[in-house]
Amino acid sequence: MLRFAKVIQPMSYVYSILITVGFTLIVNIVTYFALKKINMIESLKSVE
C-alpha cells in the first residue's frame, strides 16, 4: 500500500488560480477574434 501526505501548500492555491486565469484569458482572446470575423448583420439574415 502507498500513502501520500494530505498537506496542501499555500502555493498550490496560487498555482491553481494562475492556471485558471491564464486558461480563461486564452479562451477569451481566441473567442474574441473568432467572433470579430462574423458579420452580425449577415448572420441575422440567414435562416437556419
mmCIF file of the N, C-alpha and C atoms, coordinates in Angstrom:
data_MODEL
# 
_entry.id   MODEL 
# 
loop_
_atom_site.group_PDB 
_atom_site.id 
_atom_site.type_symbol 
_atom_site.label_atom_id 
_atom_site.label_alt_id 
_atom_site.label_comp_id 
_atom_site.label_asym_id 
_atom_site.label_entity_id 
_atom_site.label_seq_id 
_atom_site.pdbx_PDB_ins_code 
_atom_site.Cartn_x 
_atom_site.Cartn_y 
_atom_site.Cartn_z 
_atom_site.occupancy 
_atom_site.B_iso_or_equiv 
_atom_site.pdbx_formal_charge 
_atom_site.auth_seq_id 
_atom_site.auth_comp_id 
_atom_site.auth_asym_id 
_atom_site.auth_atom_id 
_atom_site.pdbx_PDB_model_num 
ATOM 1   N N  . MET A 1 1  ? 0.813   -1.177 0.000   1.00 0.00 ? 1  MET A N  1 
ATOM 2   C CA . MET A 1 1  ? 0.000   0.000  0.000   1.00 0.00 ? 1  MET A CA 1 
ATOM 3   C C  . MET A 1 1  ? 0.867   1.255  0.000   1.00 0.00 ? 1  MET A C  1 
ATOM 4   N N  . LEU A 1 2  ? 0.352   2.253  -0.633  1.00 0.00 ? 2  LEU A N  1 
ATOM 5   C CA . LEU A 1 2  ? 1.089   3.503  -0.740  1.00 0.00 ? 2  LEU A CA 1 
ATOM 6   C C  . LEU A 1 2  ? 0.227   4.638  -0.224  1.00 0.00 ? 2  LEU A C  1 
ATOM 7   N N  . ARG A 1 3  ? 0.792   5.474  0.602   1.00 0.00 ? 3  ARG A N  1 
ATOM 8   C CA . ARG A 1 3  ? 0.046   6.612  1.143   1.00 0.00 ? 3  ARG A CA 1 
ATOM 9   C C  . ARG A 1 3  ? 0.797   7.910  0.849   1.00 0.00 ? 3  ARG A C  1 
ATOM 10  N N  . PHE A 1 4  ? 0.022   8.927  0.571   1.00 0.00 ? 4  PHE A N  1 
ATOM 11  C CA . PHE A 1 4  ? 0.581   10.254 0.371   1.00 0.00 ? 4  PHE A CA 1 
ATOM 12  C C  . PHE A 1 4  ? 0.103   11.167 1.485   1.00 0.00 ? 4  PHE A C  1 
ATOM 13  N N  . ALA A 1 5  ? 0.918   12.103 1.865   1.00 0.00 ? 5  ALA A N  1 
ATOM 14  C CA . ALA A 1 5  ? 0.535   13.062 2.900   1.00 0.00 ? 5  ALA A CA 1 
ATOM 15  C C  . ALA A 1 5  ? -0.531  13.999 2.356   1.00 0.00 ? 5  ALA A C  1 
ATOM 16  N N  . LYS A 1 6  ? -1.505  14.306 3.202   1.00 0.00 ? 6  LYS A N  1 
ATOM 17  C CA . LYS A 1 6  ? -2.599  15.204 2.793   1.00 0.00 ? 6  LYS A CA 1 
ATOM 18  C C  . LYS A 1 6  ? -2.299  16.637 3.204   1.00 0.00 ? 6  LYS A C  1 
ATOM 19  N N  . VAL A 1 7  ? -1.186  17.135 2.711   1.00 0.00 ? 7  VAL A N  1 
ATOM 20  C CA . VAL A 1 7  ? -0.771  18.500 3.032   1.00 0.00 ? 7  VAL A CA 1 
ATOM 21  C C  . VAL A 1 7  ? -0.821  19.312 1.753   1.00 0.00 ? 7  VAL A C  1 
ATOM 22  N N  . ILE A 1 8  ? -1.589  20.385 1.795   1.00 0.00 ? 8  ILE A N  1 
ATOM 23  C CA . ILE A 1 8  ? -1.689  21.282 0.636   1.00 0.00 ? 8  ILE A CA 1 
ATOM 24  C C  . ILE A 1 8  ? -0.924  22.559 0.966   1.00 0.00 ? 8  ILE A C  1 
ATOM 25  N N  . GLN A 1 9  ? 0.058   22.841 0.165   1.00 0.00 ? 9  GLN A N  1 
ATOM 26  C CA . GLN A 1 9  ? 0.866   24.039 0.360   1.00 0.00 ? 9  GLN A CA 1 
ATOM 27  C C  . GLN A 1 9  ? 0.092   25.269 -0.112  1.00 0.00 ? 9  GLN A C  1 
ATOM 28  N N  . PRO A 1 10 ? 0.310   26.427 0.504   1.00 0.00 ? 10 PRO A N  1 
ATOM 29  C CA . PRO A 1 10 ? -0.367  27.656 0.066   1.00 0.00 ? 10 PRO A CA 1 
ATOM 30  C C  . PRO A 1 10 ? -0.055  28.021 -1.386  1.00 0.00 ? 10 PRO A C  1 
ATOM 31  N N  . MET A 1 11 ? 1.133   27.669 -1.873  1.00 0.00 ? 11 MET A N  1 
ATOM 32  C CA . MET A 1 11 ? 1.471   27.981 -3.269  1.00 0.00 ? 11 MET A CA 1 
ATOM 33  C C  . MET A 1 11 ? 0.611   27.176 -4.245  1.00 0.00 ? 11 MET A C  1 
ATOM 34  N N  . SER A 1 12 ? 0.061   26.069 -3.800  1.00 0.00 ? 12 SER A N  1 
ATOM 35  C CA . SER A 1 12 ? -0.817  25.277 -4.665  1.00 0.00 ? 12 SER A CA 1 
ATOM 36  C C  . SER A 1 12 ? -2.058  26.076 -5.039  1.00 0.00 ? 12 SER A C  1 
ATOM 37  N N  . TYR A 1 13 ? -2.579  26.854 -4.098  1.00 0.00 ? 13 TYR A N  1 
ATOM 38  C CA . TYR A 1 13 ? -3.732  27.702 -4.388  1.00 0.00 ? 13 TYR A CA 1 
ATOM 39  C C  . TYR A 1 13 ? -3.365  28.791 -5.394  1.00 0.00 ? 13 TYR A C  1 
ATOM 40  N N  . VAL A 1 14 ? -2.190  29.364 -5.230  1.00 0.00 ? 14 VAL A N  1 
ATOM 41  C CA . VAL A 1 14 ? -1.733  30.408 -6.152  1.00 0.00 ? 14 VAL A CA 1 
ATOM 42  C C  . VAL A 1 14 ? -1.568  29.827 -7.556  1.00 0.00 ? 14 VAL A C  1 
ATOM 43  N N  . TYR A 1 15 ? -0.965  28.641 -7.654  1.00 0.00 ? 15 TYR A N  1 
ATOM 44  C CA . TYR A 1 15 ? -0.784  27.999 -8.959  1.00 0.00 ? 15 TYR A CA 1 
ATOM 45  C C  . TYR A 1 15 ? -2.133  27.703 -9.618  1.00 0.00 ? 15 TYR A C  1 
ATOM 46  N N  . SER A 1 16 ? -3.084  27.196 -8.841  1.00 0.00 ? 16 SER A N  1 
ATOM 47  C CA . SER A 1 16 ? -4.385  26.869 -9.423  1.00 0.00 ? 16 SER A CA 1 
ATOM 48  C C  . SER A 1 16 ? -5.110  28.121 -9.899  1.00 0.00 ? 16 SER A C  1 
ATOM 49  N N  . ILE A 1 17 ? -4.994  29.206 -9.156  1.00 0.00 ? 17 ILE A N  1 
ATOM 50  C CA . ILE A 1 17 ? -5.621  30.471 -9.580  1.00 0.00 ? 17 ILE A CA 1 
ATOM 51  C C  . ILE A 1 17 ? -4.963  30.986 -10.856 1.00 0.00 ? 17 ILE A C  1 
ATOM 52  N N  . LEU A 1 18 ? -3.630  30.939 -10.915 1.00 0.00 ? 18 LEU A N  1 
ATOM 53  C CA . LEU A 1 18 ? -2.916  31.428 -12.104 1.00 0.00 ? 18 LEU A CA 1 
ATOM 54  C C  . LEU A 1 18 ? -3.232  30.581 -13.335 1.00 0.00 ? 18 LEU A C  1 
ATOM 55  N N  . ILE A 1 19 ? -3.306  29.279 -13.179 1.00 0.00 ? 19 ILE A N  1 
ATOM 56  C CA . ILE A 1 19 ? -3.636  28.403 -14.313 1.00 0.00 ? 19 ILE A CA 1 
ATOM 57  C C  . ILE A 1 19 ? -5.054  28.668 -14.794 1.00 0.00 ? 19 ILE A C  1 
ATOM 58  N N  . THR A 1 20 ? -5.990  28.840 -13.862 1.00 0.00 ? 20 THR A N  1 
ATOM 59  C CA . THR A 1 20 ? -7.379  29.113 -14.236 1.00 0.00 ? 20 THR A CA 1 
ATOM 60  C C  . THR A 1 20 ? -7.516  30.446 -14.958 1.00 0.00 ? 20 THR A C  1 
ATOM 61  N N  . VAL A 1 21 ? -6.877  31.484 -14.431 1.00 0.00 ? 21 VAL A N  1 
ATOM 62  C CA . VAL A 1 21 ? -6.946  32.809 -15.058 1.00 0.00 ? 21 VAL A CA 1 
ATOM 63  C C  . VAL A 1 21 ? -6.259  32.785 -16.427 1.00 0.00 ? 21 VAL A C  1 
ATOM 64  N N  . GLY A 1 22 ? -5.124  32.113 -16.517 1.00 0.00 ? 22 GLY A N  1 
ATOM 65  C CA . GLY A 1 22 ? -4.420  32.017 -17.797 1.00 0.00 ? 22 GLY A CA 1 
ATOM 66  C C  . GLY A 1 22 ? -5.238  31.310 -18.860 1.00 0.00 ? 22 GLY A C  1 
ATOM 67  N N  . PHE A 1 23 ? -5.846  30.177 -18.490 1.00 0.00 ? 23 PHE A N  1 
ATOM 68  C CA . PHE A 1 23 ? -6.671  29.437 -19.433 1.00 0.00 ? 23 PHE A CA 1 
ATOM 69  C C  . PHE A 1 23 ? -7.884  30.265 -19.855 1.00 0.00 ? 23 PHE A C  1 
ATOM 70  N N  . THR A 1 24 ? -8.492  30.966 -18.905 1.00 0.00 ? 24 THR A N  1 
ATOM 71  C CA . THR A 1 24 ? -9.648  31.810 -19.224 1.00 0.00 ? 24 THR A CA 1 
ATOM 72  C C  . THR A 1 24 ? -9.268  32.931 -20.185 1.00 0.00 ? 24 THR A C  1 
ATOM 73  N N  . LEU A 1 25 ? -8.130  33.558 -19.972 1.00 0.00 ? 25 LEU A N  1 
ATOM 74  C CA . LEU A 1 25 ? -7.681  34.628 -20.872 1.00 0.00 ? 25 LEU A CA 1 
ATOM 75  C C  . LEU A 1 25 ? -7.423  34.100 -22.278 1.00 0.00 ? 25 LEU A C  1 
ATOM 76  N N  . ILE A 1 26 ? -6.795  32.943 -22.377 1.00 0.00 ? 26 ILE A N  1 
ATOM 77  C CA . ILE A 1 26 ? -6.515  32.365 -23.699 1.00 0.00 ? 26 ILE A CA 1 
ATOM 78  C C  . ILE A 1 26 ? -7.813  32.074 -24.439 1.00 0.00 ? 26 ILE A C  1 
ATOM 79  N N  . VAL A 1 27 ? -8.776  31.459 -23.758 1.00 0.00 ? 27 VAL A N  1 
ATOM 80  C CA . VAL A 1 27 ? -10.057 31.131 -24.393 1.00 0.00 ? 27 VAL A CA 1 
ATOM 81  C C  . VAL A 1 27 ? -10.795 32.406 -24.801 1.00 0.00 ? 27 VAL A C  1 
ATOM 82  N N  . ASN A 1 28 ? -10.780 33.423 -23.942 1.00 0.00 ? 28 ASN A N  1 
ATOM 83  C CA . ASN A 1 28 ? -11.462 34.680 -24.271 1.00 0.00 ? 28 ASN A CA 1 
ATOM 84  C C  . ASN A 1 28 ? -10.821 35.382 -25.456 1.00 0.00 ? 28 ASN A C  1 
ATOM 85  N N  . ILE A 1 29 ? -9.509  35.367 -25.554 1.00 0.00 ? 29 ILE A N  1 
ATOM 86  C CA . ILE A 1 29 ? -8.825  36.007 -26.683 1.00 0.00 ? 29 ILE A CA 1 
ATOM 87  C C  . ILE A 1 29 ? -9.141  35.288 -27.983 1.00 0.00 ? 29 ILE A C  1 
ATOM 88  N N  . VAL A 1 30 ? -9.088  33.961 -27.967 1.00 0.00 ? 30 VAL A N  1 
ATOM 89  C CA . VAL A 1 30 ? -9.399  33.188 -29.173 1.00 0.00 ? 30 VAL A CA 1 
ATOM 90  C C  . VAL A 1 30 ? -10.852 33.402 -29.586 1.00 0.00 ? 30 VAL A C  1 
ATOM 91  N N  . THR A 1 31 ? -11.760 33.384 -28.625 1.00 0.00 ? 31 THR A N  1 
ATOM 92  C CA . THR A 1 31 ? -13.181 33.587 -28.924 1.00 0.00 ? 31 THR A CA 1 
ATOM 93  C C  . THR A 1 31 ? -13.436 34.992 -29.459 1.00 0.00 ? 31 THR A C  1 
ATOM 94  N N  . TYR A 1 32 ? -12.763 35.980 -28.895 1.00 0.00 ? 32 TYR A N  1 
ATOM 95  C CA . TYR A 1 32 ? -12.953 37.356 -29.335 1.00 0.00 ? 32 TYR A CA 1 
ATOM 96  C C  . TYR A 1 32 ? -12.596 37.519 -30.814 1.00 0.00 ? 32 TYR A C  1 
ATOM 97  N N  . PHE A 1 33 ? -11.438 36.991 -31.202 1.00 0.00 ? 33 PHE A N  1 
ATOM 98  C CA . PHE A 1 33 ? -11.026 37.143 -32.595 1.00 0.00 ? 33 PHE A CA 1 
ATOM 99  C C  . PHE A 1 33 ? -11.880 36.294 -33.529 1.00 0.00 ? 33 PHE A C  1 
ATOM 100 N N  . ALA A 1 34 ? -12.389 35.172 -33.055 1.00 0.00 ? 34 ALA A N  1 
ATOM 101 C CA . ALA A 1 34 ? -13.287 34.355 -33.884 1.00 0.00 ? 34 ALA A CA 1 
ATOM 102 C C  . ALA A 1 34 ? -14.612 35.077 -34.104 1.00 0.00 ? 34 ALA A C  1 
ATOM 103 N N  . LEU A 1 35 ? -15.107 35.744 -33.084 1.00 0.00 ? 35 LEU A N  1 
ATOM 104 C CA . LEU A 1 35 ? -16.379 36.465 -33.214 1.00 0.00 ? 35 LEU A CA 1 
ATOM 105 C C  . LEU A 1 35 ? -16.233 37.756 -34.014 1.00 0.00 ? 35 LEU A C  1 
ATOM 106 N N  . LYS A 1 36 ? -15.042 38.342 -34.030 1.00 0.00 ? 36 LYS A N  1 
ATOM 107 C CA . LYS A 1 36 ? -14.828 39.562 -34.819 1.00 0.00 ? 36 LYS A CA 1 
ATOM 108 C C  . LYS A 1 36 ? -14.952 39.280 -36.311 1.00 0.00 ? 36 LYS A C  1 
ATOM 109 N N  . LYS A 1 37 ? -14.703 38.049 -36.743 1.00 0.00 ? 37 LYS A N  1 
ATOM 110 C CA . LYS A 1 37 ? -14.759 37.691 -38.157 1.00 0.00 ? 37 LYS A CA 1 
ATOM 111 C C  . LYS A 1 37 ? -16.196 37.504 -38.645 1.00 0.00 ? 37 LYS A C  1 
ATOM 112 N N  . ILE A 1 38 ? -17.140 37.373 -37.729 1.00 0.00 ? 38 ILE A N  1 
ATOM 113 C CA . ILE A 1 38 ? -18.531 37.118 -38.115 1.00 0.00 ? 38 ILE A CA 1 
ATOM 114 C C  . ILE A 1 38 ? -19.236 38.451 -38.354 1.00 0.00 ? 38 ILE A C  1 
ATOM 115 N N  . ASN A 1 39 ? -19.871 38.569 -39.509 1.00 0.00 ? 39 ASN A N  1 
ATOM 116 C CA . ASN A 1 39 ? -20.666 39.755 -39.807 1.00 0.00 ? 39 ASN A CA 1 
ATOM 117 C C  . ASN A 1 39 ? -22.040 39.551 -39.168 1.00 0.00 ? 39 ASN A C  1 
ATOM 118 N N  . MET A 1 40 ? -22.334 40.331 -38.142 1.00 0.00 ? 40 MET A N  1 
ATOM 119 C CA . MET A 1 40 ? -23.560 40.128 -37.366 1.00 0.00 ? 40 MET A CA 1 
ATOM 120 C C  . MET A 1 40 ? -24.822 40.426 -38.185 1.00 0.00 ? 40 MET A C  1 
ATOM 121 N N  . ILE A 1 41 ? -24.757 41.396 -39.065 1.00 0.00 ? 41 ILE A N  1 
ATOM 122 C CA . ILE A 1 41 ? -25.921 41.721 -39.891 1.00 0.00 ? 41 ILE A CA 1 
ATOM 123 C C  . ILE A 1 41 ? -26.243 40.540 -40.816 1.00 0.00 ? 41 ILE A C  1 
ATOM 124 N N  . GLU A 1 42 ? -25.232 39.975 -41.435 1.00 0.00 ? 42 GLU A N  1 
ATOM 125 C CA . GLU A 1 42 ? -25.443 38.835 -42.334 1.00 0.00 ? 42 GLU A CA 1 
ATOM 126 C C  . GLU A 1 42 ? -25.912 37.605 -41.568 1.00 0.00 ? 42 GLU A C  1 
ATOM 127 N N  . SER A 1 43 ? -25.404 37.429 -40.359 1.00 0.00 ? 43 SER A N  1 
ATOM 128 C CA . SER A 1 43 ? -25.809 36.253 -39.591 1.00 0.00 ? 43 SER A CA 1 
ATOM 129 C C  . SER A 1 43 ? -27.267 36.334 -39.168 1.00 0.00 ? 43 SER A C  1 
ATOM 130 N N  . LEU A 1 44 ? -27.793 37.536 -39.001 1.00 0.00 ? 44 LEU A N  1 
ATOM 131 C CA . LEU A 1 44 ? -29.215 37.685 -38.662 1.00 0.00 ? 44 LEU A CA 1 
ATOM 132 C C  . LEU A 1 44 ? -30.103 37.366 -39.874 1.00 0.00 ? 44 LEU A C  1 
ATOM 133 N N  . LYS A 1 45 ? -29.587 37.583 -41.077 1.00 0.00 ? 45 LYS A N  1 
ATOM 134 C CA . LYS A 1 45 ? -30.374 37.343 -42.274 1.00 0.00 ? 45 LYS A CA 1 
ATOM 135 C C  . LYS A 1 45 ? -30.472 35.865 -42.626 1.00 0.00 ? 45 LYS A C  1 
ATOM 136 N N  . SER A 1 46 ? -29.512 35.058 -42.182 1.00 0.00 ? 46 SER A N  1 
ATOM 137 C CA . SER A 1 46 ? -29.510 33.646 -42.551 1.00 0.00 ? 46 SER A CA 1 
ATOM 138 C C  . SER A 1 46 ? -30.607 32.890 -41.819 1.00 0.00 ? 46 SER A C  1 
ATOM 139 N N  . VAL A 1 47 ? -31.209 31.937 -42.531 1.00 0.00 ? 47 VAL A N  1 
ATOM 140 C CA . VAL A 1 47 ? -32.275 31.131 -41.967 1.00 0.00 ? 47 VAL A CA 1 
ATOM 141 C C  . VAL A 1 47 ? -31.690 29.743 -41.681 1.00 0.00 ? 47 VAL A C  1 
ATOM 142 N N  . GLU A 1 48 ? -31.762 29.340 -40.440 1.00 0.00 ? 48 GLU A N  1 
ATOM 143 C CA . GLU A 1 48 ? -31.249 28.026 -40.062 1.00 0.00 ? 48 GLU A CA 1 
ATOM 144 C C  . GLU A 1 48 ? -32.284 27.256 -39.301 1.00 0.00 ? 48 GLU A C  1 
# 
